[in-house]
Amino acid sequence: MIKAKVKRVVVGMVDPNPIVDSKGLDRLREAGIDVTVGVEEESCKQLNEAFIHQMLTGKPFVTVRYSLSVNGHLLDQLGEGVTESGGYYSQLLQEYDAIILSASLTEKFSIPASHEPGANQPLKIITATNPSSLIQFPPLTEETASKVIVFTDREATLEPETAKKGIETVVLNQITSNAILEYCKRRGLNSVLLDLRGNYADLEMLLREGIEQNLMQKVIVEVLPVWHEGDGGNTLALLHGLQKGLEVKKLQPKISSQSIVLEGYLRYG
């Protein structure tokens, strides 16, 4: 039994877990404590959005992130300083349980990591569509390798030194968003970041499927201070054929180093 030494309790939001079902609040009220619910509720929901989404839908919360030039071209790069401690990308990584990357990105660059003090590093899900006989990685420590998994659509091998570190490999007939999210769900991962860099062929199907099946909830766009004279190949033209209207709600801008970062929530029409 609760002894009412406290006279009033302020709660930001009700726990969405159906197992809990406000039982704690009921016990406080039964003990004579005045309970106020809903103070700064929207802020509380935003801080716990991945957990709330998983509780309500049974699926991980998914965010898609990409970079654009100021003239609208998709860029295979991040802005200067954003991966360093305090930069938006470094902070972003520690907020997610897993990040989906193209295998071509890991071949060119080091595997992304948050540089925030004491950061929780996300699981790196590497997608390799039609891989060559050998999947290459930059030098990995055993700790980093323990947080890497490779999804491929045909048998492939890792470099001998990388293979020794025990990286898990999953071979599927087709790499799909649902298959990856189901894997994340089984591992208890609530939030997933799809990072559109590297070989877009590895990620286009995931992006299209994710939008067509309402699997993605949030979008983050980094606008870099560059004018890119590309050939038009690296655009988001793959989305033009979607038979579904998309709206971005609660769009918020912020500045990170020299880049402008836009964050918003996808609303499916």
C-alpha positions in Angstrom: 0.0 0.0 0.0 1.2 3.5 -0.9 1.5 6.0 2.0 0.6 9.5 0.7 3.6 11.5 1.9 3.6 13.2 -1.6 0.4 15.2 -2.2 0.8 15.9 -5.9 2.5 14.1 -8.9 2.9 15.6 -12.4 3.2 13.1 -15.2 4.1 14.0 -18.8 2.3 11.1 -20.5 0.7 7.7 -19.8 2.8 4.6 -20.5 1.6 3.1 -23.8 2.5 -0.4 -22.7 -0.9 -2.2 -22.4 0.5 -4.4 -19.6 0.9 -1.3 -17.5 -2.4 0.3 -18.5 -2.1 3.2 -16.1 -2.1 0.9 -13.0 0.5 3.0 -11.3 -1.5 6.2 -11.7 -4.6 4.5 -10.3 -2.6 3.3 -7.3 -1.4 6.8 -6.6 -4.9 8.2 -6.8 -6.2 5.5 -4.5 -3.5 6.6 -2.1 -4.9 10.1 -2.1 -2.3 11.7 -4.3 -3.4 14.3 -6.8 -2.1 13.2 -10.3 -1.8 15.5 -13.2 -1.3 13.9 -16.6 -0.3 15.5 -19.9 2.2 18.2 -18.8 4.6 18.7 -21.8 3.0 15.6 -23.3 4.2 16.3 -26.9 7.8 16.7 -25.7 7.5 13.4 -23.8 6.1 11.6 -26.8 8.9 12.9 -29.0 11.6 11.7 -26.5 9.9 8.3 -26.4 8.7 8.1 -30.0 10.4 4.8 -30.9 9.2 3.0 -27.8 5.6 4.3 -28.3 5.6 3.3 -31.9 6.8 -0.2 -31.1 4.2 -0.6 -28.4 1.3 0.6 -30.6 2.3 -1.2 -33.8 4.7 -4.0 -32.8 7.2 -2.7 -35.4 10.5 -0.7 -35.1 10.4 3.1 -35.6 12.1 3.9 -38.9 13.8 7.1 -40.1 15.3 7.7 -43.5 18.2 10.1 -43.8 19.9 11.6 -46.9 22.0 14.5 -48.0 21.2 17.1 -50.7 23.1 19.9 -52.4 21.5 23.3 -52.4 20.3 22.7 -56.0 18.5 19.5 -55.1 20.9 16.7 -56.0 21.2 13.6 -53.8 24.8 13.5 -52.4 26.8 10.6 -51.3 28.5 12.5 -48.5 28.0 14.3 -45.1 28.8 17.8 -44.3 32.0 19.0 -42.7 32.0 18.5 -38.9 28.7 16.7 -38.6 30.3 13.4 -37.7 32.4 14.9 -34.9 31.2 15.1 -31.2 28.4 17.6 -31.1 27.6 17.3 -34.8 24.1 16.2 -35.7 25.2 12.9 -37.3 27.3 11.9 -34.3 24.3 12.7 -32.0 21.9 10.9 -34.4 23.7 7.6 -34.3 23.5 7.3 -30.5 19.7 7.8 -30.7 19.1 4.7 -32.9 19.4 1.0 -32.1 20.4 0.1 -35.7 21.5 1.8 -38.9 21.1 0.3 -42.4 24.0 1.0 -44.7 25.1 0.0 -48.2 28.0 -2.4 -48.4 29.7 0.0 -50.9 29.8 2.7 -48.3 31.7 0.5 -45.8 34.2 -0.5 -48.5 35.0 3.2 -49.2 34.9 4.6 -45.7 35.1 3.6 -42.0 32.0 2.2 -40.4 30.0 5.2 -38.9 30.1 5.6 -35.2 28.9 8.2 -32.7 31.6 10.2 -31.1 29.5 11.5 -28.2 30.9 10.7 -24.7 29.6 7.3 -23.6 27.5 6.9 -26.7 25.5 3.7 -27.3 26.7 2.5 -30.7 23.9 1.2 -33.1 24.0 -2.2 -34.7 25.3 -1.7 -38.3 23.1 -3.6 -40.8 25.1 -3.9 -44.1 23.1 -4.6 -47.2 25.0 -6.2 -50.1 22.8 -6.7 -53.2 24.4 -9.0 -55.8 27.7 -8.9 -53.9 31.0 -9.8 -55.5 32.6 -13.0 -54.2 34.4 -11.0 -51.4 32.8 -8.4 -49.2 35.4 -5.9 -47.9 35.4 -3.8 -44.7 37.9 -1.3 -43.3 39.9 -2.6 -40.4 37.6 -3.5 -37.5 38.1 -4.0 -33.9 36.4 -7.0 -32.3 34.1 -4.7 -30.4 33.0 -2.9 -33.7 32.6 -6.3 -35.5 30.3 -7.6 -32.8 27.8 -4.8 -33.8 27.9 -5.6 -37.6 25.6 -7.9 -39.5 25.5 -8.4 -43.3 22.3 -9.1 -45.3 23.0 -10.5 -48.8 20.8 -12.0 -51.6 23.4 -14.5 -52.6 26.3 -16.4 -51.0 29.3 -14.2 -50.3 32.4 -14.4 -48.3 34.1 -11.9 -46.0 37.8 -11.0 -46.1 39.7 -13.6 -44.0 40.7 -11.1 -41.3 37.2 -9.8 -41.1 35.7 -13.2 -41.0 37.8 -14.1 -38.0 36.0 -11.5 -36.0 32.7 -13.4 -36.2 30.5 -11.0 -38.3 27.0 -12.5 -38.8 25.8 -13.0 -42.4 22.2 -13.6 -43.4 21.4 -14.8 -46.9 17.9 -14.0 -48.2 16.3 -14.7 -51.6 15.5 -10.9 -51.6 16.6 -8.2 -49.2 13.4 -6.5 -48.0 12.5 -3.9 -45.4 10.1 -6.3 -43.8 12.9 -9.0 -43.4 15.3 -6.5 -41.8 12.7 -5.0 -39.5 11.5 -8.5 -38.4 15.2 -9.3 -37.6 15.4 -6.0 -35.6 12.1 -6.8 -33.8 13.4 -10.3 -32.7 16.5 -8.6 -31.3 14.5 -6.1 -29.4 15.6 -3.1 -31.4 13.0 -0.3 -31.4 14.6 2.3 -33.7 16.2 2.0 -37.1 18.0 4.6 -39.3 18.1 4.0 -43.1 21.1 6.1 -44.3 21.0 6.7 -48.1 24.7 6.8 -49.0 26.9 4.5 -51.0 25.4 2.3 -53.8 21.7 3.3 -54.1 20.9 0.0 -55.8 21.4 -1.6 -52.3 18.9 0.7 -50.7 16.3 1.8 -53.4 14.1 -1.2 -52.9 14.2 -0.8 -49.1 13.2 2.8 -49.4 10.4 2.1 -51.9 9.0 -0.8 -49.9 9.2 1.2 -46.7 7.1 4.0 -48.1 4.6 1.9 -50.0 4.0 -0.2 -46.8 4.0 2.7 -44.3 7.1 1.4 -42.6 8.9 4.7 -42.3 7.9 7.4 -39.8 10.5 10.1 -40.0 12.8 11.9 -42.5 16.0 13.7 -41.9 17.5 15.8 -44.7 21.0 17.4 -44.5 21.4 20.3 -47.0 25.1 20.9 -47.7 26.5 24.3 -48.8 27.5 23.0 -52.2 26.2 23.3 -55.8 26.4 19.9 -57.4 26.5 19.7 -61.2 25.6 16.0 -61.4 24.3 13.9 -64.3 20.9 13.6 -62.7 21.5 9.9 -61.8 21.6 10.4 -58.1 18.1 11.8 -57.6 15.0 10.6 -55.7 13.3 9.9 -59.1 12.6 6.4 -57.9 9.9 7.9 -55.6 8.1 9.7 -58.5 6.3 6.5 -59.5 4.8 5.8 -56.0 1.0 5.7 -56.0 0.9 7.2 -52.5 0.8 10.8 -51.4 3.3 11.9 -48.8 3.2 14.8 -46.5 5.9 15.9 -44.1 4.5 17.2 -40.8 6.2 19.1 -37.9 9.2 20.0 -40.2 11.9 21.6 -38.1 15.2 23.1 -39.2 18.5 23.3 -37.3 22.1 24.2 -38.1 24.9 21.7 -37.6 28.4 23.1 -38.5 27.9 24.5 -42.1 24.8 22.3 -43.0 21.1 22.8 -42.5 19.3 19.8 -41.1 15.6 19.3 -41.7 13.6 16.9 -39.6 10.0 15.9 -40.0 7.4 13.1 -39.8 6.0 11.3 -42.7 2.2 11.4 -43.1 0.8 8.9 -45.6 -2.1 10.1 -47.8 
